Amino acid sequence: MRQRLHVLQAALVALCVIGFAGPAFAQIGRVGGSVKDPSGKPVAGATVTAQNPNASPSSFTTKTDKNGDFSLMGMSNGVWAFTASAPNFAPSSGKMNVSTLNSNPPLDFTLKPGGGGEFAGVNAKQLQGQLAAADALFNSKQYQQAIDAYEAILKKAPTLTVLDLQIGAAYRNLKEYDKAIGVYNDMLKADPNSEKAVVAIGMTQLEKGDLTAAEQTLTKAAQSLSATREVFYALGEVNFAKNDPAAAAKWYQKAVDTDPTWVKPIFKLGLVALNRGDKAGALQYMEKVVQVDPTSPEAAQAKAIIGQLKP
């Protein structure tokens, strides 16, 4: 049993440093809301798009009904960027931390008159098809072609700045880390408060092997009063890569405290316990992963580990 545990620990150490840009498996999350004009009148036929470069599928698009209501289903846990647009209105954007376990609050948009139409002339059907094609290239690991496709969409729909995250992720998969960081820095020029861009820079620095720069980037972000679970989790990853499990566990726990329904840091706490030789603690964390989000990819891995740990 001891030999089996050591083998399992070694395998799990490698598991912790897998690339972070790849897509996650789809979960069942639902977000609903409405699109109205400033007078409160429903905007029928408005396009609502959701984007998350860390999910698979990474984009969803729908239309509002005659009452201005919309519903999107199939999203995984995580922070999604939403954009609502309609002809003769300026587009409006917002973000939401989508949960697959709990009901998500309604996401309501108010569109102001003006603008150049649906994403500067791109209609909803064309946009949905182009996004799906770009995502298919990304998911099939044709990263350079995906970059070209995303950039073509951005030329026509510059408000979809969340696609810069997908472009950066593609460069990371190509191991062109400096190009990825350049994309994220351009995002920060446009939006200095973009935490997603900061986290992406830190994780890219980690993948590049520059642990010092990664820790500096993310520690600064963690000092913000608005720091999110992603920052704390990323710092856990950096410290795990530095072979400092105590510091890694501290940051993973802070991510869990911020969002108890997010199983990724719970799973990593289990790996930390396992690598410390704490079999009972690892088993407890793995069972919690399965309990909190049984359909997640982490739950599938946790079940396999539980099978190894139990007599």
C-alpha positions in Angstrom: 0.0 0.0 0.0 2.8 2.4 0.8 4.4 1.8 -2.5 1.1 2.4 -4.3 0.7 5.7 -2.3 4.1 6.9 -3.3 3.4 6.2 -7.0 0.1 8.0 -6.7 1.7 11.0 -5.1 4.3 11.3 -7.9 1.6 11.1 -10.5 -0.4 13.8 -8.8 2.5 16.2 -8.5 2.7 16.1 -12.3 -1.0 16.6 -12.5 -0.7 20.0 -10.6 1.5 21.5 -13.3 -0.6 20.7 -16.3 -1.2 23.7 -18.6 -3.9 26.1 -17.4 -5.1 27.4 -20.7 -6.9 24.4 -21.9 -10.7 24.2 -21.9 -12.8 22.6 -19.1 -15.6 20.2 -19.6 -19.0 21.7 -19.9 -21.4 21.7 -16.9 -25.0 22.6 -16.6 -25.3 26.2 -15.5 -28.2 28.6 -16.3 -28.2 32.3 -16.5 -31.4 34.3 -17.4 -32.2 38.0 -17.5 -33.6 40.7 -19.7 -32.6 43.4 -22.1 -34.5 46.7 -22.0 -34.1 50.3 -23.2 -33.7 53.2 -20.8 -37.4 53.7 -20.6 -37.9 50.1 -19.4 -39.3 48.9 -22.8 -38.2 45.3 -23.7 -35.7 45.0 -26.5 -36.9 42.0 -28.5 -34.4 40.2 -30.7 -31.4 41.5 -28.9 -28.3 39.3 -29.0 -26.8 38.1 -25.8 -23.4 36.4 -25.9 -21.5 34.7 -23.0 -17.7 34.1 -23.2 -15.3 32.2 -21.0 -12.0 31.1 -22.6 -11.4 28.6 -19.8 -14.6 26.7 -20.5 -15.6 24.3 -23.2 -17.8 25.3 -25.0 -16.3 28.7 -24.4 -19.1 30.8 -25.9 -22.9 30.8 -26.0 -25.2 33.1 -28.0 -29.0 33.6 -27.8 -31.7 36.1 -28.7 -34.3 37.8 -26.4 -37.9 37.0 -26.8 -40.8 39.5 -27.3 -40.6 40.4 -23.6 -36.9 41.1 -23.8 -36.1 38.0 -21.8 -33.3 35.5 -22.5 -31.9 32.3 -21.1 -28.5 30.6 -21.6 -27.9 27.0 -20.4 -24.9 24.7 -20.4 -22.3 27.0 -18.9 -19.7 25.6 -16.5 -18.6 27.1 -13.2 -16.5 30.2 -13.5 -16.6 33.9 -14.4 -18.3 34.5 -17.7 -18.4 37.8 -19.7 -21.8 38.7 -21.1 -22.5 41.2 -23.9 -26.0 42.3 -25.0 -26.4 44.2 -28.3 -29.2 45.1 -30.7 -29.5 47.2 -33.9 -29.5 51.0 -33.2 -28.3 50.5 -29.6 -24.8 50.7 -28.1 -23.8 47.2 -26.7 -23.6 46.7 -22.9 -21.3 44.2 -21.1 -21.2 42.6 -17.7 -19.6 39.7 -15.8 -21.0 37.0 -13.6 -19.6 34.1 -11.5 -21.8 31.3 -12.8 -22.5 28.4 -10.5 -23.8 25.0 -11.6 -25.1 24.1 -8.2 -26.9 27.3 -7.0 -29.3 29.5 -8.8 -27.7 32.4 -10.5 -29.1 35.9 -10.0 -30.8 37.5 -13.1 -28.6 39.4 -15.4 -30.4 42.5 -16.7 -29.1 44.9 -19.4 -30.1 48.4 -20.3 -29.2 49.4 -23.8 -28.8 53.0 -24.7 -29.7 54.2 -28.2 -26.8 54.7 -30.5 -24.0 52.6 -31.8 -23.5 51.0 -35.2 -25.8 48.0 -34.9 -25.1 44.4 -33.8 -21.4 44.4 -33.1 -20.6 47.0 -35.7 -22.5 45.2 -38.5 -22.1 41.6 -37.6 -25.5 39.9 -37.2 -26.2 37.4 -34.6 -26.2 34.3 -36.8 -22.9 35.3 -38.4 -21.3 36.0 -35.1 -22.5 32.7 -33.6 -21.1 30.8 -36.6 -17.8 32.6 -36.5 -17.4 32.1 -32.8 -18.3 28.4 -33.0 -15.8 27.9 -35.9 -13.0 29.7 -33.9 -13.8 27.7 -30.8 -13.7 24.5 -32.8 -10.2 25.4 -34.1 -9.1 26.1 -30.5 -10.5 22.9 -29.1 -9.0 20.8 -31.9 -5.6 22.4 -31.0 -5.3 24.3 -34.2 -4.1 27.3 -32.2 -2.7 29.6 -34.9 -5.8 29.2 -37.0 -7.9 29.9 -34.0 -5.9 33.1 -33.3 -6.5 34.2 -36.9 -10.2 33.5 -36.5 -10.6 35.3 -33.2 -8.7 38.3 -34.5 -11.0 38.4 -37.6 -14.0 38.5 -35.3 -12.5 41.3 -33.2 -12.0 43.4 -36.3 -15.8 43.3 -36.9 -16.9 43.1 -33.2 -14.3 45.1 -31.1 -16.5 45.0 -28.1 -15.8 41.3 -27.6 -12.6 42.0 -25.8 -12.9 38.8 -23.9 -11.6 37.1 -27.1 -8.2 38.5 -26.2 -8.1 36.0 -23.4 -8.8 33.2 -25.8 -6.1 34.5 -28.1 -3.7 34.7 -25.2 -4.6 31.1 -24.2 -3.9 29.9 -27.8 -0.4 31.6 -27.7 0.2 29.9 -24.3 -0.6 26.5 -25.8 1.8 27.3 -28.6 4.3 28.1 -25.9 4.7 31.6 -27.3 4.5 33.1 -23.9 5.8 36.6 -24.7 3.1 37.0 -27.3 0.5 35.9 -24.8 1.8 38.4 -22.3 1.7 41.1 -25.0 -2.0 40.4 -25.6 -2.8 40.6 -21.9 -0.8 43.8 -21.5 -2.8 45.3 -24.4 -6.0 44.3 -22.4 -4.6 46.2 -19.4 -4.0 49.3 -21.5 -7.7 49.3 -22.5 -8.9 48.3 -19.0 -6.3 48.8 -16.2 -8.7 47.1 -13.8 -8.9 43.8 -15.7 -8.1 41.2 -13.1 -8.5 38.5 -15.7 -5.6 40.0 -17.7 -3.4 40.2 -14.5 -4.2 36.6 -13.5 -3.5 35.5 -17.1 -0.1 37.3 -17.1 0.8 35.6 -13.8 -0.2 32.2 -15.0 1.7 32.7 -18.3 4.8 33.7 -16.3 4.4 30.5 -14.3 4.1 28.4 -17.4 7.2 30.2 -18.8 9.1 29.1 -15.7 9.5 32.6 -14.2 8.2 31.8 -10.8 9.5 35.0 -9.2 7.7 37.3 -11.7 4.5 35.2 -11.4 4.4 35.5 -7.7 5.1 39.3 -7.8 2.3 39.8 -10.4 -0.2 37.8 -8.5 0.7 38.9 -5.0 0.1 42.5 -6.0 -3.3 41.5 -7.4 -4.2 39.6 -4.2 -3.7 42.8 -2.2 -6.6 44.4 -3.9 -9.9 44.6 -1.9 -11.7 43.2 -4.9 -9.3 40.3 -5.4 -11.3 37.2 -6.6 -10.9 33.4 -6.2 -8.9 33.2 -9.4 -6.1 35.3 -8.0 -5.9 33.2 -4.8 -6.0 30.0 -6.8 -3.3 31.1 -9.1 -1.0 32.0 -6.2 -1.7 28.5 -4.9 -0.5 27.1 -8.2 2.7 29.3 -8.1 3.6 28.1 -4.6 2.9 24.5 -5.4 5.3 24.8 -8.4 7.8 26.4 -6.0 7.5 23.2 -3.8 6.0 25.2 -1.0 2.9 23.2 -0.1 2.2 25.1 3.1 1.9 28.4 1.2 0.0 26.7 -1.6 -2.5 25.3 0.8 -3.0 28.8 2.3 -3.9 30.3 -1.0 -6.1 27.4 -2.1 -8.0 27.6 1.1 -8.5 31.4 0.5 -9.9 30.5 -2.9 -12.3 28.0 -1.2 -13.3 30.6 1.4 -14.2 33.0 -1.4 -16.3 30.4 -3.3 -17.0 27.2 -1.4 -18.7 25.8 -4.6 -15.5 25.9 -6.7 -14.0 22.4 -6.6 -10.7 23.2 -8.3 -9.0 24.5 -5.1 -10.6 21.8 -3.0 -9.1 19.2 -5.3 -5.7 20.9 -5.0 -6.0 20.9 -1.2 -6.4 17.2 -1.5 -3.3 16.9 -3.6 -1.3 18.9 -1.1 -2.5 16.6 1.7 -1.6 13.6 -0.4 1.9 14.8 -1.0 2.3 15.5 2.7 1.4 11.9 3.3 -1.9 12.8 5.0 -4.0 10.0 3.5 -7.0 10.8 5.8 -7.0 14.5 4.9 -6.6 13.8 1.2 -9.5 11.4 1.3 -11.7 14.0 3.0 -10.9 16.6 0.4 -11.5 14.2 -2.5 -14.9 13.1 -1.1 -15.8 16.8 -0.7 -15.0 17.4 -4.4 -17.4 14.7 -5.4 -20.0 16.0 -3.1 -19.8 19.6 -4.1 -19.7 19.2 -7.9 -20.1 15.5 -8.9 -20.1 16.2 -12.7 -16.9 18.2 -12.7 -13.6 16.8 -14.3 -12.1 17.2 -10.8 -14.7 14.8 -9.4 -13.8 12.2 -12.0 -10.2 12.4 -10.9 -11.1 12.5 -7.3 -13.1 9.3 -7.6 -10.1 7.5 -9.1 -8.0 8.8 -6.2 -10.5 7.7 -3.6 -10.5 4.2 -5.1 -6.7 4.2 -4.6 -6.8 5.6 -1.1 -9.5 3.4 0.4 -8.5 -0.1 1.5 
